[in-house]
Amino acid sequence: MNGLRAWAVVAVVLFHFGVPGFGGGFVGVDVFFVISGFLMTGIVVRGLERGGSPWFFMASFYMARARRILPALIVLCAVLLALGWWVLMPLDYKALGTHVAFSLVFLSNIKFWREAGYFDAASHEKWLLHTWSLAVEWQFYLLLPLVLLAIWTWRPGRRAVVVAMTVGLLASLALSIGATPWRPAAAFFLLPTRAWEMLAGGLVYLLAHRWHGTERQRLALEVAGMALVIGSIVGFDSSSAWPGWRALVPVLGTVGLLLAARRESRWTGHPVAQWLGTRSYSIYLWHWPIVVALTYLEWQANPGAIAAGLALALVLGHLSYHGVENPARRQLDQRPLRWGAVALLAGVVVVVAPGAGIRSQEGVLGRFSPEVEIASQEALNKKPRQKECFTIGGTQSPSCVYGGTRVKAVLIGDSHADAVTTALAAAVPNASDGIMDWSYVSCPTIFGVKNLSPNYRPDEKCGEFLDWSVTQLATIPKDVPLVIINRTSVYAVGHNEPGHDDANKPAVYFSKPYSSSAPAFLVEFAERLTDTACQLAKNRSVYLVRPIPEMGVDVPKMMARRLSLGNNEAVSISLADYHQRHAMVWAAQNAARDRCGVKILDPLPYLCWDGRCHGAKDGRPLYYDDDHLSEHGNKLLVPMFAEIFQAPPRASAAPKL
């Protein structure tokens, strides 16, 4: 068993460190799940077969699991909180405090599911992201003895347990396959879509005694199992929708290895594999914070740093195993059950309490120099009333008005429109003038668009919203211009941030879905963009804003970290890179200008100089993340927006609200 754990932890660690050839190393977690199901089912069923007080047995079971998992996790969280005081920016420190609490109560999988996807760029900034798998396992541990006890009480014996676990496996697998394409983050992080993997291991334990293969058959089964596991590690990558049906490959491979049960295996019986396997839990705990630290220091692509990080993970895992895991287990084994539980609970409280305090104190401001904290806090400098006015679901906008009550322009677009709302409002001629905000999350202003993104939510109805906007525009005087701002290129060619797996993959489609940004799709995309602008321009002036430069990195975080390390290197991109990424969008906007008189607004003169587009000016970030202008940065565009209102006064009056 330890040898199989070694394969799992090596796969996960090398994947996280970005070692070539291990693009599917995340399947190591699936291997761990099968092993856990095998072991836990064995413990529970043997306890039920022995008889005695079921409640004492369950208490002993839960305590054994807590002794195994909590001590090393408590120490890890305490160390991260202590180090974080000295190195983490307030927002990062606040997030760590929050994640510590969720990790130690084994709800971190739910927390991370609600925050973002596992493979997104932000994942490499979450120091305890890897605890999601511990939370899933713990939730399984909580439910397994209760469910099996209920079944055993109703119908004692393994047969009823096998039937129930088989039904549960099939239901969970079906849910996983169905949910993965539509709710990928939920399918990845949550127990209902992961339980089948642990149930598979449990069924191996319950059914293995019925198969007595020859040594040759066991060898063949082992080889087939290793081929499936290794094939998964090599053949899958972070772009593979997971878990879904693909997870059957490593799970079946692990099932085969457990059934083969070859103690003298050269794959799992080697001393190195045994050494790694016994320390696999501690290695798993410590390796991920090292990966995040490399990202924090911008060393994630440095081969020397990666090698040092791998070595450090092994050293810390070894020290944790001998210095925390084993001593804690021995000490807790010697205590009465009740006192052991009190000791573990006290350890959790001692670490969670500071974490909660850090969260309540907004990451404890004042630990760094003013310039560092000014840069860091720019991440919070977003549009006032954003929660109220930025539409995230449904088919209509609340039509918030910014500025005075006389509407002088309507702003429509996605989050890039949301980010510059107040700049447009600041450009109106008089204090009594204002603008109407129709920004909608991830909704490009292109008629006929359909969302292809795996992060799509069913309540986000972009097409219906655009239909509503056309209807509403008919009620607004024709002399009120329409300003269109979108992060258009991301829908056509994917993200440009490191860590995203959708480069050159469209997020939308029209006539049919495309798996890549093929020339035929880009032509269709450009035509739809131009046609939409011209259709809207039939009855009123339309202004298309050129794409806002995307920095590719989180500007406030990167600047604050660099400044805290004494590095004043600026965050910027070259104009050449900007034009290469947005060439198609510029051409489509130009076509609309030439065909139907749409007007173009260009932010580059205000955000770019000396041949580069800048993420900061005078030491202060212009963005609140990697691509959205902050309330400070968007004010640079006020002169650009002022061009809209320099036309002669219109004949009809603007509506009052």
N, C-alpha and C positions, 0 to 999 in steps of 0.2 A: 504493500500500500504506500509506503514511504517513497518507493521508487517512482510510482505513478504520480505522486504529489510533486516530485522533483521535476518531471516533465512539464507539469502544469505551471509551476512557478517560474521555471526557466522561460517558457513560452511567453507568459505575461510580462515578465521583467524585460526581456529583450524587445518585445513589441513596444512597451512604453518608452524604452530608451531609444527607439527608432533604429534599431540594428537591422540592416538589410536582410531580407530573406525571412523575416518574422512578421510580415504584414498581417497575418491572421493569428498572431500570438494571443489575442484576447480570448481565443477559444479555451485557453487554460482555465479561465473561470468556469466554463461549462464542464470541464473535466473535474474541477473541484466540486461542483454541484453534484455530479453523479457519485463521486466518492462519499460526500457528506450524506447523501440519501442512503447509500449502501450501509454506512456505519451506523447512522442514527436509527434506521429501521431495525437493524440487528439488535441494537441495545434495547429498543422499546419492545420488540417482540419477545426477546429472551426474558425481559422483566415481566411481561404479561404471562408467559409460560411458567415462570417460577411461582406466580401467585403472590399472596400477601397483600398488604395495604396499597391500593393503587395510588393513593394520594402521597404516601411517603415515597413511593417509587418515582412519581412524577417530580416531587420536590428534589429528590436526589438527582434525577436526570437533568433538571434545569440548573441545579447547582454545579453539576459536573461541566456542563457547557459554559457556564459563567466563569468557572475556574480556568477553563481552557482559553477563553477569548478575552475576558476583560482586563486582567492585569497588564499584559503587554500593550493593549489598546489605551488604557489609562495613562501609562507612562508615555506613550507616543504623543497623546494629546497634550499632556502636561509640558513635555519638551517643546512642542510646537508653539504653545502659548507663551512659554518663557522666551524662546528665540524671537517670536513674532514681536514682542515688545520692542526689540532693538532694530528689527529690519523691515517690518511690514508697515505699509502706508495705512492710514486710518480706515479707509474703505476695505482694504484687504484684511486688516486685523479684525474689523467688525464681522466680515464674512467668516473668518476662521473661528471666532468665538461662537457664531451661530452653528457652524458645521460641527464643532466639538460637541455641543449639546445634542444635536441630532444623531451624531455617530455613537455616542455613549448610551443613548436610549434605543439604538438600533432602528432608527427611522430615517436614516440618511438617504436611503434609496428613494423615499417619497420626496424628500427635500430636493435632491438633485434632479429628480424627474420634473418637478415643478419649476426648476430654474432653467434647465437647458438640456440639450442632448449630450451624450457621452463623448461623441467625436467632434464636438465643436471646439473652436479655438479657446474659448473661456475655460474649457475643462482643464487645461494645463496651468490654470491659476488657482485651482481648488485643491488645497493641501490634503484634504481627506476624502477626495472623490472616490478612492478605491474602497472605502468602507461601505459603499452601497452593497457590495456582494456579501459582506458580513451581516448587514441588516436583512437581506433576503434570506440568508441561511437561518438567522435567529428567528425570524418570523415563521419559517418552516419548522424549526425546533419547537416553537411554542404550540403550533397547531398539531403536529404529528402525534404526540402521545395522547392528546385529548381525542382526536378522531379515532385513532386505533383502539383506545380504551372503550369508546362508545361502541365500536363495531364488535370488539371482543365480548363486551357485556351482552350485546344482542345475540351474537352467534360466535361462541368461542372457537378458536382454531384458525389456522393460517389461510384456509381456503377463502373465507369471507373477506379477510384482509387483502388477499391477492385480487379478488374481484373488485373491491372498493378502490384499491390503488390503481388498478388497470383503468377503471372508469375515470378516476381523477386524472390519470396521465393523458388519456385520450382527449378529455375535455380541455385540459390546460394546453395541450399541444395544438388543438384546433383553434383555441383562443389566440395562441402565440402566432400561428400562421396567418390568421385573419387580421390580427391587430398590427402586425409588424409593418405592412405597407402604409397603413393609415394613421396609426399612433405609434411611431417608432420609438419615441422616448419612453412612453408608458410600457410598451412591450419589452424594452430593454431592461428597465429598472424594477418593475413590479413583480411581486410574488406570483400572482395568478398566471402570468405568461412564462414564468420560470420554474414553477413547481414541477412540471412534467420531467425536467431533467433530474431532479432529486428523487422523484417517484420512480424513474427508470432505474436508478441505483438501488432503491428499496426493493423493487421487483427482482433484481438480480440476486439480492440476498435471499429472498423468499423462494426463488425457483432454482437456484444454482445446485442444490442438493439432488435435483432430479436428473441432472446431466453428469455422466461419468465418462468423459471422453478419454481416449488413449493419449499418450504423451504426444504422438504425432498430431493428433487432432487439436490438442491444446496449443501446440506450437503454431499450427496453421492459424488458429483463432487469434493467437497473440500477434502474429505477423499481420493479419488482416486488420486487427484493431489498431496497431501502431501505424499502419499505412493510412488509415482513416484519420487518425489524430494528426500525424505529420502532414498529410495532404491538406488538412484544414488549416494548419499553421502556415503552410506555404501558399495554398491556393486562394484563401480568402484575404480580404483586407478591409480597411475601415469604410470603404464604399459599399461593402456587402450588407444588404439589409439584414439586421440581426435582432432577435434570434431567428424566429420563423422556421421554415423548413430546413434552412441551411444548417441550423444547429443540430439537426439529426445526425450530421456526419461525425462531428467529434463525440457526440453522446453515444452513438452506436459503436464508435471505436473504443470508447472507455468501457462500455458494457462488455464488449468482446474481451478486453484485457482483464476485466474483473472475473469473467467466466473462465478464462484460461487459467488464472490463478497459478502462474508458474513462478515458484519461489526462487528458482535458480536462473531466472531470466537474465540474459546479458543486457537487456534493455533497462530493466528496473532493479536488478539485483546488484549492480555494480556499487562498490563502496562510495564513489562520488555521488551517485544517485541517492543512496541511503543518507549520506551526510546532508545533501540539499533537502531531501524530503523531510527529515526530522526538524529542520529549521525553516521549512517552507512558510509557515505562518508568520514568523517574525521577519523573514526576508520580504514577504509580501507586504507587511505593514510598513517597513522602512523604505522600500525602494521608491514608492511613489512620491513622497516628499522630496527625495533627492532629484527625481525627474522635474518636479515643479521648481526646485531651487535652480536647476540648470536653465530652465526657461526664464526665471526671474533675473538671472545673471546674463542672459542672452548667450549662453554657452550650449544650447541644446543641439547645435549642429557641429560642435567641436569634437572631433574624434578622441582627443586626449581627455577632455572633460567627461565624455561618455564612458570611456574606459575606467577613469577614476571613480565615476559615479557607480558603475557596476561593482567595482571592488569594495567601495564603501558600503553598498547595500549588503554584500555578503558579510562584511565585518560587523556592521550593526545588527544584522540578523543573527549572527553567531552570539554576539554579546547579549542581545535581548533573550535569546533562547536559554543561555546559561545563567544570565544575571537576573532575568525577570520571570520567564515562563516556568522553568523548573523549580526555582525556589518558592515562587508563589503557590504553585500547585502542591508542593510538599507541605508548606505551612498551612494552607487551607484544608488539606486532607486531614491534618492532625486536629483540627478544630471541630467542635460540634456543628452540625448543619446550620443551625440558626446563627451562630456567631460568625461563621464563614460568610453567610449572606449579609450580615450587618457590616462586616469589614469591606466587602466588595461595594456595597451600597455607599458606604462612607467615602471610599475612593472615588466613586463616580461623582458624588456631590462635591467633593473637594476640588475636582477639575471643572465640572459643569458650572459651578457658581462663579468663578472668575470669567469663564466664557460668556455667561449671561451678562455679567457686569460690563465686559468689553463691548458687547452688543448694545447694551443700554446707553453706554457712553459714546456711541457712534465711532468706535474704534480708538478712543482716547486721543483726542487732539492735543497738540502741544509737544509731542515727542520729537518732532523734527524741526528744522529751520523753517521760517515763514515761506521762503520761496518753494521749498519742497511741498509744504502743505497746501499752498495756493495752487500749485500744479495738480496735486492729487484731488483737491476738492472741486476742480473744474468738471469732474465727472458727474457732479450733482447739479451743475448749472444748466438746467433744461427749461423748456417753455413753461411759464406759469399756466396752471389749470390743465396740464397735459392729460392727467387721468380723466378729467371731465370732457375734454374736447377732442382728443385723439381717438378716433373710432377704431375699435379692435374687433368688433363683431356686429352682426346684424346687417341691415340693408340701407340704413339711413345715417346721416351725420347729425349731431346736435346743432350744427351750424353756429358755432360760437363766433362772436364778434369781438375782435381785438381793436382797441382804440376807441374812437367816438362812435356814435350810433349811425352816422351816415355812411353807408357801405359804398366804398369807392373801388373795391376790387374783390374778386372771389379767388381764393387760393385752393387748388385741388392737387392731390398727389399722395405719395406715401409718407414714410417717416422722414424723408428728406424735406418734404414740404412742412411737416410738423416742426422740424428743427429750425426753420427760418421764418415761421409765422410772425414773430414779433419784429423781425427786421422789415418785413413788408409793411407791417402796421406802423412802424416808426418812419416810414418814407412818405406817408400821406401828407397832403399840403397843410391841413388845418387840424386843430385839436378835436374838432367835432367830427372829423372823418375817421373811418375805420375800415377794416377788411373782414371778410367772412372766411372762416376756416373749414375746409372740407377734407382734411387729411385722414387717410384710412390706411391701416397697417398693411404692408406688403401688397399694395394694390396699385399697380402701374396704370396710368390713365391711357389705356389702349382698349378700344372696344373689342369685344369678343374674346378677351383673355380668360384663360382657365388656369388654375393653380396646379402645378405639378410637384411642388416642393414637398418633401417628406415631413416638414414641420407644419404643413397646412392644417388648420383647424376647421371642422365642419361649420362653425358659426361665423367664419370669415367668408363673406359672400361678396367678393369683389365685383363680379359681373352684375349682380343685382344692385349693388351700390352705384355703379356707373350708370345703370339705367335710371336709377332714382335721381342722380345728379343732372342728367339730361332733362328730366321732367321739371326739376326745381329751377334749372337755368331759365326755362321758359317763363317763369314768374318774376324774373329779375330783369330790370331795364337793360336794354341792349347796349347802352353806353357804359355799362359797368364791365370792365375787362376781366378776362379769366387768365389767371397765372398758373401754369402747370410746372410742377417740380417733382421729379422722381429719381430714385436711384436706378435709372433705367437699365444700365448695362448689366447689373447683377441678375436681372431676370433673363437676359439673353445668354450671358457667358459665365455666370456663376460668380462666387466670391473671389476676392483677391487676398484675403487674410491667410497667413500660414496656419495650417491645421485644419482648414476646411477641405472637405473631400469632394466638393462639387465644382471644381475648376473645369471650365469648358463644358458645363452641363446646364442647360436651361432650367429655370424654375417655373416656366409657364409654357403653355402651348395654345394653338388656335385650331387649325383643322385636324391635326393629329399630334400625339406626343412624339418627342424626339429624345433619344438617350444621350445625345451630345449636341453641341452647338454647330450642327452641320450647315453648310452654305445655304441649302434650301430653306432651313428654318430661319436663318438670319435674314434672308431676303424677305420671307413672309413677315417676320417681326418688324423689319424696317418699313415695309409697305403699310402694315397695320398702324404703326406709330404715326406715319405721315397722314394716312387717311383719317385717323381719329382727330388729329389736330385741325385738318382742313374742314372736317364736318363740324367741329365746334366753332370754327372761325366763320361760318356762314352768316351768323347773326350778331357777332360781337368781336371785339379785338381779343386776340389770343396771344399770350406771351409764353414762349417756351424757354425755360432756363437750361443752359448747358449743364451737363453733369457736374456735381460738386466733386472736387478731388477726394479720392479715398486713400488714406494714409497706409492702410494695410496692417497697422498695429494700433493698439489702444493708446492714444496720444497722452492723456493725463497720467495713466499708469506708467507708461514708458518714460515720460519726462521725469516724473517724481522719483522713480527708481534710479534713473541715471543720476539725477541731481544728488540723491542721498548717497550715492557711491562716488561723488566727485566728478561725474562725467557730464559735461555740458553739451554733448553731441545733440544736434537738432534732429527733429523728426520731420522728414520731407520725402517727396518723390520727385523724380525728374519730369519735366514737361513732355519729354519723349515718351516716357512710360504712360503718362496720362493720355496722350493722344492715341497711343497704340491701343489702349483698353477701350476708349470711347469713340473710336473712329466711326463705327457703324451708326451710333446714335447721332453724332454730329451730322453725318451724311443724311440721315432721315429727317433731322430737324431742318437742314438746309433745303431739302426737297419740299418740305411744307412751306418754308419761307418763299421759295421760288414759285410754287404752284398756287398758293392761295393767300399770300401776304401775311402769314403768321410772323410775328416779331420775335427776335432772338435776344435773350439777355445772357451775357457772358460773365461768370464770376471770376474768371482767371485773372483779369487785371487787378483784382482786389485780394486774391489769395495766393498768387504766384508772382515771384520776382527772381531775378538772377538765374533764370532757367529752371527753377524748381517751384513746386507747390508746397507750401509750408504748413506744418501742423501747429505752429506756435508763432507768436510775434511778441517781441520785447519780454521774453521769458515766461509768457503765459499761454497755455494751450488755447487753440481756436476751436477745438473739438471736444465733445464730452465722451467720445469713444474713438473708434477708428475712422468713422466716415460721417458722423452727424455733427454739424456745427453746434457749438454751445451758444448760450445766450450772449456770451462775450464775443465769440467769433462771428456770429451771424450779423452783428452790427457793422462789420466791414462791408456788407452788401447793401447797406441802406442807400448809398449813392446809386448803385445799380438799379434798385427798385424805384428810386425817385424818377427814373426815366419814364416810367409808366404814367406818371401823373403830370408830366410836363406838356401834354397835349392841350389844345384849347378846351375850354369848358364845354361839357356836353349839354345838349338841349333838354333832355328829360332829367328830372330830379332823381337822385339816388334814394333808395328806400330807407325809411327810418325804422329802427327796431327798438 
